[in-house]
Amino acid sequence: AVAVIGLILRVAPRIEASGLAPWLVAPGRQALSLYILHIVVGMGLLEAFGRLDGSLSPSAIFGLSLLFCLASATYARLWARWSKMGPLEALMRRMTTRRN
């Protein structure tokens, strides 16, 4: 974990300069929403098509994972233009914020 943090700190200025930072920050702020989306939609579709039986090749799994990551990052970036938090993060905030 320390090595990963060190690596991220080392490459952070390059990521910022490249314009990739907003594309990485948006999914990070919507981790709960994207996790639930992954389970319900991603795994749900694989289940609906009967592909959770181990019949997918490692390259197919990698390709589907990459596609889901790209779709998730795009969704998160678009959503971030409207709200700082994901929909489930906002719901959790409303449910747990004390009102006086």
C-alpha positions in Angstrom: 0.0 0.0 0.0 2.8 2.4 0.9 4.5 1.7 -2.5 1.3 2.4 -4.4 0.7 5.6 -2.5 4.3 6.6 -3.2 3.9 5.8 -6.9 0.7 7.8 -7.1 2.3 10.8 -5.4 5.1 10.6 -7.9 2.9 10.5 -11.0 0.2 12.9 -9.7 1.7 16.0 -11.3 1.8 14.2 -14.7 -1.8 13.1 -14.3 -2.9 16.6 -13.4 -1.0 18.1 -16.4 -2.5 15.5 -18.8 -6.1 16.4 -17.9 -6.9 12.9 -16.7 -7.5 14.0 -13.1 -11.2 14.8 -13.5 -11.7 11.4 -15.1 -10.1 9.7 -12.1 -11.6 11.9 -9.4 -15.3 11.5 -10.5 -15.4 7.7 -10.2 -13.7 8.0 -6.8 -16.4 10.3 -5.5 -19.1 7.8 -6.7 -17.5 4.6 -5.4 -20.7 3.3 -3.7 -22.9 4.1 -6.7 -20.5 2.5 -9.1 -20.1 -0.6 -6.9 -23.8 -1.2 -6.8 -24.0 -0.5 -10.5 -21.3 -3.1 -11.0 -23.2 -5.7 -9.0 -26.7 -5.0 -10.3 -26.0 -4.2 -13.9 -22.6 -5.7 -14.7 -23.0 -9.0 -12.8 -26.8 -9.0 -13.5 -26.3 -8.9 -17.2 -23.7 -11.7 -17.1 -26.1 -13.7 -15.0 -29.0 -13.0 -17.4 -26.9 -14.2 -20.4 -25.7 -17.3 -18.5 -22.1 -16.2 -18.5 -21.2 -16.6 -14.8 -20.6 -20.3 -15.3 -16.8 -19.9 -16.0 -17.2 -20.1 -19.7 -15.6 -16.7 -20.4 -11.9 -16.7 -21.4 -9.5 -14.5 -19.4 -9.2 -12.1 -22.3 -13.0 -11.8 -22.5 -13.2 -11.1 -18.8 -10.4 -8.5 -19.2 -12.2 -6.9 -22.1 -15.5 -6.7 -20.3 -13.9 -5.3 -17.2 -12.1 -2.6 -19.3 -15.4 -1.8 -21.0 -17.2 -1.5 -17.7 -14.4 0.7 -16.3 -14.6 3.0 -19.3 -18.4 3.2 -19.2 -18.3 3.9 -15.4 -15.7 6.6 -15.8 -17.7 8.3 -18.6 -20.9 8.0 -16.5 -19.2 9.4 -13.4 -17.7 12.3 -15.3 -21.0 13.2 -16.9 -22.8 12.9 -13.5 -20.1 15.1 -11.9 -21.1 18.0 -14.1 -24.5 17.9 -12.3 -23.6 16.9 -8.8 -20.4 16.5 -6.7 -21.7 13.2 -5.3 -23.1 10.1 -6.9 -26.8 9.3 -6.5 -26.3 6.8 -3.8 -23.7 8.9 -2.0 -26.2 11.8 -2.0 -28.9 9.5 -0.6 -26.6 8.2 2.1 -25.7 11.8 3.0 -29.4 12.7 3.3 -30.2 9.7 5.4 -27.3 10.3 7.8 -27.2 14.0 8.1 -28.7 15.3 11.4 -31.4 17.9 11.0 -31.9 20.4 13.8 
